[in-house]
Amino acid sequence: MTTSSKRRWRLFQFLADFLADRFVLPSKRLLVAVLLGTPIAIVGFLLEIGYSIFFLYNGLLLIASILDWVTIPKRRDLSIRRILPEQTDIGQSFSIELELANNSGQSVAYSIVDDLPLSFEEAGPVIGVMEQPLTSISFETRGKERGEYVFRWLYMRWHGKLGLWYRQSRFSCEQTIKVYPDLSAVRGYLASLQESLIVDGKKIMRRAKAGTEFHAIRDYVPDDDPRMINWSASARSRRLMTNQYRPEHGKVITILIDCGRLMGVELDNQTRLDRSLESALTLAAVALRQGDQVALLAYSHEIKTYIPPGRGLRHLHTLLEATYNLTSDFVEADPAKALEFLNRQQKRRSLVVLFSDMENYLVEDQLSNYLWRMRRSHLLLLLSLADPLLHEWSHIDTSNSSLAFTKAVAQRFQLDRRAFQQKMIGAGIQVLDVPADQLTLTVINTYLDIKSREAL
């Protein structure tokens, strides 16, 4: 049975290779010409010269087909090279350029289809005529999911001068491209030279509260604390000068990302994991720009990746390379295992920011015990994306008993989420359950507030 299966597979593989790489098929022009022979033959039979007309017409068509077949450029006379960017952002259009080489000495009409991965937007066939030895064409597509993808084949059809037959073949052009999370918010911040942060069209102002680390000496303004006046500098410059302090640099921010089953749920054409990852990378960029160190841990039922603390914007590239292809697993996440691993790895006090789902917080029995134990040595911040469907159900009109029951269950879930928040806040653990479009804004504001209060 095994030998028979292998033989069938080899046969099917041969047929697939033959049809894709060495097949010749008739064009629409040839099919129309064949169909036109029918009324011509009918008219010939009415005029009692049907056989002569039939054989003459089909003979001429056969000779034209043979000539066209012979004059079709060979595969060895054509070549294709694809120029593909090394990376792109999810949902962002990018251009793919094709360089065609024609050594046949004649113009060639072609139709090319790229072997795009399933998660990429279809671009359709690229149609044109190669009249020069070298021709460049381009088309656009975009990736809909993060990860690393391979572009393998380019499928091409072309015909000769008469256009009666097509030859089709595939050209090997194996290349890879990395689809990164949407980093527009990160780039917007890094490109800004002002003392503000632009995220999703909103401005987050850095709070001008005093810190403990000396930063600079500047002119005194009426709202400054008189105790901060630098009398030595004032005497030298003959005008009042004050010391400016800022929050201490070099703190450790540890980002935990849940990659369990619930993080694969889609919200507005993006999964919870995609939303969380974009917010986590933006937070990492802000923290690194502030001079802090950032560590990252991704987990599901096991530890998927761990990046030790590092500083500088170059470390952001390390975090991006380690997380751009993270996917949600079809298993329940184990945050207790992740916190236990982190407790062994991270001995220094840090701000632990956990991106997960509220349902995981509510159903995980051992999670509270680990959180209560870790709050002594770390500052904890738990984040969750609010469920818009749950919010909608809790506010529906109760026109019948079924809707009333649904509304009661939804409101019960809402109360459970609020009760867990109050319980954690009472223990000194901040829990934020926010809508998806406000996640980035909220987490950065919270981080900046913790920095300004010197709470870390």
Secondary structure, 3 states (H helix, E strand, C coil): CHHHHHHHHHHHHHHHHHHHHCEEEECHHHHHHHHHHHHHHHHHHHCCCHHHHHHHHHHHHHHHHHHHHHHCCCHHHEEEEEECCCEEECCCEEEEEEEEEECCCCCEEEEEEECCCCCECCCCCEEEEECCCEEEEEEEEEECCCEEEEEEEEEEEEECCCCCEEEEEEEEEEEEEEEECCCHHHHHHHCCCCCEEEECCEEEECCCCCCCEEEEEEECCCCCCHHHECHHHHHHHCCCEEEEEECCCCCEEEEEEECCHHHHCEECCEEHHHHHHHHHHHHHHHHHHCCCEEEEEEECCCEEEEEEEECCCHHHHHHHHHHCCCCCCCCCCCHHHHHHHHHHHCCCCCEEEEEECHHHHHHCCCHHHHHHHHCCCCEEEEEEECCHHHHHHCCCCCCCHHHHHHHHHHHHHHHHHHHHHHHHHHCCCEEEEECHHHHHHHHHHHHHHHHHCCCC
